[in-house]
Amino acid sequence: MKNMDLFLHAHSSLMVVAILFAFTVIPVKIGAMIFDAFHQQWRQCAIAAFLAMIASLIVLFALGGSKVGILTLFGAYLVVSYVYSKVLGLDFSWSLIFTVFVHALQIGVFQGLAALGLLG
């Protein structure tokens, strides 16, 4: 019985990693190809998604704390755009549009996975 429990745990852990990958890296990769970023490899897209997440959380907690307002969200948006511009080799003005595009793709992925019943 313990082997079965370990198998289910590994299977569910892989599903969580696959869903996180679908939410974060795939939209960044699609955006990098569409916006013709200098660095379009999976590794750079994964690094950009990871660093953008960490940077946005730092800004949200540093500026907003328990009160997250519109200026805090805008600051996080600027930091994410900056990370995308540096890691993917985009111009900062293009990375502002790129960030909106990636967030729209992430919402689409979320809705698609929810429609398939994979999110609860």
Helices and strands as residue ranges (DSSP letters): H 2-34, H 42-59, I 60-64, H 70-88, H 92-115
